[in-house]
Every structure is written in structure tokens, then in C-alpha cells.
Amino acid sequence: MIAENTQTQMRKGILEYCVLLIISRGEIYASDIIAELKSAKLLVVEGTLYPLLTRLKNNGLLSYNWVESTSGPPRKYYLLTPEGTAILGQLDHTWQELVYAINTSKKGTDLESENQINLTKS
Amino acid sequence: MKKTLNINIGNSIIHLEEDAYEMLTVYLNEVKQHFSKNADDFEIVTDIENRIAEMFGEMLSGQQKQVIDIQDVQSVIAQMGSVKDFENSEAEEEMAAHDQSLPPHDGIKKLYRDTDQAMVAGVCVGLGHYLNIEARWLRLAALISIFVGGSGLLIYLIMWIVIPRAESKSEKMAMRGEAANLRGFMNSHQNPLLKQSRGFLAEFFEFLGNFINGTGKAVLKVIATLVVIFGSFFLLMLIIGLAGVFGMWDADVYNNFPFNIIDESYFSTMLFAAFIVLLVPVLALVLFSIRVAFNVKPIHKTLSYGLLIIWLGGVAVTVFYIAKVSSEFKESAEFSQVTKLVPHQTLVLAIDKTRFFTKEDSLKYKIDPVNYRGRTILSDGRGPFDHPRDMNLRLEKSENGKMILTENYSSQGKTFETALKNAQNIHYDFQQIDSVLNFSSALQLVNKANYRGQEVSLTLSVPVGTHLKINRDFNRYLNGYNFWDCYSDDNQDYSEWVMTDTGLKCLNEHKDADSEH
């Protein structure tokens, strides 16, 4: 149960980051985002994405255009706002830190040398 | 075959099978409920609906079909994810809120009629679901209450009208108290699909129809068989009756009441027409009953049309003659004949049953005046129903002290002349033998006259103080006085009256049952 919880939280955090990453490559339709996420094996069901997209949009990270569709209703095509781009930059940085944190956590033996590198960097 | 519905989802028109629609509705309601805590619920749900519409569109065009069935909805839900999946991927801050607001409507029961397990209209079963009581006990109670005053029947009818029937899957689940979520939906999905929804009256008549088809059919067959038996019997009687009437034609029938209205010249035609008018409907009823009872078609359609035409012909002829005969009663005429009687202190009023014979009668009955000399022939006692009462007697006080009998002959006819002639054809016998006044019980028609409402009204004027002994047989013909009002225990055949200034007065002291003998 605890493991599941942690997994969920990890996925959730990463999901937002991934969605922003996918959108940052260009204007994209929600179900295409889903397809990409599925191929990345990150998302199980589509229903999860819509609240997420809405939240990101309401926070000013995303905007969308209505695009007429040949089959069915007009579609929402999402794109990043400048603010979104800025935040994506921050997230990129955070991700680097996380990767470092995990790597560091895994390679406990190199702890001191890594620390030194880190110190010299900053 | 399945019923389909049109829905508008994401601005597209989609055809759905009914069960698929039910499932989708439940799913979307769950989704809406789930996101209702979210500020942007409308937008999210719209996005989801749009996406579902798009998936439906792809399915329809991809599989070259026109209707979304329940498998399609299931695969859409699998792709979109159930509410449970949403919950898993949501942050724990929302989870906390969730625990408190775990849908309270889950398991809430609603009162519906369960027509799937119904004996009559599902009231008892529905109530049983609601109260968690086995339906059989409620049914038993209802049945008992019908026999105890019948109030149960009324209550049942009211509940039938008031309580809605569980029509949709979700209503049925609410009725059983199952949670109206997708899982419950899946559980109850194996149940056979519901009947179509109808109003109370339509439902009631459908129930009646079912009843007649089932239990009622047997009863109906028994009734039909009885109708066949009695109808055939009646037909036989009718034919025998007709033959009998025709057979007796030369005999006395013509002189008896219902038949003597009709003129001899068209008597047989009218009788035959009336016979047909009676025969054909009974025959039709019997034939129809044969069809109901034995499931066979006994006659051809052409034949039944033929019967109808014959019947209509019979009706036309009958109506024609009825009109003709009734026109014979249009005018009326009367004349009076006054006879002076010899006064006596005590008069005896008697009904004379001696029959008067016309010359024709004498010939008919071969009465030889030589052999019958000194004998009387009594007429058969006529009952009150086979003959109209054509004689009546009024008793009144004589103004001039003389005793007078006024005989008033009246009749009806097509014209005044015929009416008068009919009245003249009345023969009425009255005889005074000393103090005994003999009145004939009925008039006779002579010269083969038909019955045209001929009547003899007699008025007997009696001087004041005259004693009258009235025979019991007279009661039927007496106007204004009743024999039984003045009834003597000593002499049961006669009652004694006296004429006073104010009319007749009874002389027999009325003896009550409790007085001494």
C-alpha cells in the first residue's frame, strides 16, 4: 500500500513534467499526448489526463486552440505559454537535481567525491 | 432486435443501444460526480465527453456500423478509465476529502415497483425490496386484506398508480439498494432486459390481456361452450316454436292476445321475419362461441355476410309490419250503451265464466244446439298475463235513485271509422238474474276482428243504501276498491259493502290476527 502510494506520487509528479515536455515540442492534440504517454508507458487511462491539462491551463502554463476536425467535434490543440516554457525550464533543472539525487543515493560509495564535484560546480 | 436511442454527446449525434446508453449514463454520472469537487469540472467533463464522442465516431466509421453497442461502451470506458483509476492517480490531499464524501447515496433505496418479479403489478415485490421483507409475506397480507373488507384492493390500486415502476437499470439498482455505480451496473447487467415503459392504464390493460390469455382463457372457453349448448338449445326451441305457431295456425292461437294484433293476411310473413330477426343473432353468437371454444372457424366469411344480409332483410320486414300494425292504433273511438237494471236491496256482483259463442265459434267447435241445450261451456280461466285486461267496473252512487249500468265500448284503429267499427265488433255479456249481476270476465271480438285495444268500461250506478256482495273473482276488474281490504273470514268468496253518500263502505269488520275468534 505504501509502495503504491509512493509510486502514484512519483508518477504524478513526473506525469506533469512529461506532458509539458511533449507539448513543448509543438502544438498537439490531447489524444496524441495520450498516445505518446502510452508509448512512454506512463499513463494507464485517458481520463486522468483531462483534469491535468485543465489544471495546467488554468495555472497559465498552457493554452489551446480549437482546430476543426474531419471526424467529429473540433479538437483542442494545446501549446505552451511563455510562462509554461519558463516553468518547464525550472522543472528541467529540478529534474537534473532529482536525477543527481537518485544517482547519488544509489552510488553511496562515491559519496565524498561526488560531494566535492558538486561543491566545485556551485 | 434492440431498442436504440439517439444521444447528443460532444455535439455529435450518436445512436446507442438501450443497454449501452444505460451504461454510458451511469459512467458519465460517476465521472461528473467525481469531478464535481474540482473547480473546473464542467470543462473536464466536456473534454471527456468530446473524447468519448470522438472514440464513438472512430468506432462507427472503423467498424462500418451505425449503432454503438455495450461492448463499444465498455472498451471506451476501459480506455478512458473508471473513476477508481482516476482516484488512484490523484494526489493524496484529494484522497482525504474523498474518504469523507464517499458517495452517501450508495445503497440508498428507493421505492419502485418491480415488474420483473411481479405477480400483478410488482407493488408487493417493490415494497418488499424497500422494507427488506420477503415479498410473499406482503402478498399474503395484501390477499388477506382483500377478503377483509377489500380495502387492500384499493390500496393496491393506489400504490400501483402512485409508485413508479423501475424501468432503467439504475432505477432497478436503486430499488434493490445496490450502489448505482458501474460495478453494480455490471452485476445487474446479466438480468433480462426490461419491458417497455408504458402508462398505468396501458399496463393495466396489458395485465388484463395477460390474465385473459392465461387464466381467463380457460374460463372464456367454458363460457363459450355453455353459450354453444344453450344457444343451440334456444335455436332448436325457436324452430320448434315457429313450426308450432304455424301448425296451430288454424286453431285458436290467432284469437289469443299477442297474435290477434296482427292481421291474418300478413301474419305468416311477419312471424317468419321476426323468427329470422331472432334466429340470426343467436346463430351468430353460437358460431362465434364455437370459434372461441374450439378454435375452429365454423363458417365461411361469405356465408356470414349472407347471414347478415338475411338478418337485415328480416329486420326491415319486421319494422315495416310493426309500423303498419302500430298505425292501426292511431285513432280511437268509443260509444256507450246504457242499461236500466232492476234495483234490489242486496246485489251480488259475480264474474261469469260462461263463454259466449259466436256463430263461427259454434261451427268451429261443432256445438250442436240440440245436444248442448241446457249446458254451459266455461271458458278456460285466463291468467293475468296472456291477455290484456279489457274489462273494468266502476261503482258509483246513483244520483237519481235508479240503478243504471253504462257500458262504454272503445277501440283504436287506423281511422276513426275503423276504430268505431272495431269497437262495434266487441261483444260483451252482462246479465241480471234477480239480484245477481253476472259480468263476463272478458270481451269477445266478433267478425274476425283483430285486437285494436278494445276495452269495455262499465259504470254501475247504485242507489244509496244498497248492499253489495262482491265476488272474489271481481277484484281484478274492480276500479278503486280492493276486495282484500274488505275481507271476511266467514265468507272468503264474497265481501260485503254498502253504498253511502261518500262512496262504498266495507261492512266486514276487519278481524286482526290477535282478536278472538
Chai-1 contact restraints between the chains, C-beta under 6 A:
chainA,res_idxA,chainB,res_idxB,connection_type,confidence,min_distance_angstrom,max_distance_angstrom,comment,restraint_id
A,V45,B,G81,contact,1.0,0.0,6.0,A-B,restraint_1
A,V45,B,D85,contact,1.0,0.0,6.0,A-B,restraint_2
A,E46,B,Q79,contact,1.0,0.0,6.0,A-B,restraint_3
A,E46,B,M80,contact,1.0,0.0,6.0,A-B,restraint_4
A,G47,B,M80,contact,1.0,0.0,6.0,A-B,restraint_5
A,G47,B,G81,contact,1.0,0.0,6.0,A-B,restraint_6
A,G47,B,F86,contact,1.0,0.0,6.0,A-B,restraint_7
A,T48,B,S89,contact,1.0,0.0,6.0,A-B,restraint_8
A,Y50,B,I44,contact,1.0,0.0,6.0,A-B,restraint_9
A,Y50,B,D47,contact,1.0,0.0,6.0,A-B,restraint_10
A,Y50,B,I48,contact,1.0,0.0,6.0,A-B,restraint_11
A,P51,B,I44,contact,1.0,0.0,6.0,A-B,restraint_12
A,T54,B,D40,contact,1.0,0.0,6.0,A-B,restraint_13
A,T54,B,E43,contact,1.0,0.0,6.0,A-B,restraint_14
A,T54,B,I44,contact,1.0,0.0,6.0,A-B,restraint_15
A,S71,B,G57,contact,1.0,0.0,6.0,A-B,restraint_16
A,G72,B,S12,contact,1.0,0.0,6.0,A-B,restraint_17
A,G72,B,A53,contact,1.0,0.0,6.0,A-B,restraint_18
A,G72,B,E54,contact,1.0,0.0,6.0,A-B,restraint_19
A,G72,B,G57,contact,1.0,0.0,6.0,A-B,restraint_20
A,P73,B,G10,contact,1.0,0.0,6.0,A-B,restraint_21
A,P73,B,N11,contact,1.0,0.0,6.0,A-B,restraint_22
A,P73,B,N50,contact,1.0,0.0,6.0,A-B,restraint_23
A,P73,B,A53,contact,1.0,0.0,6.0,A-B,restraint_24
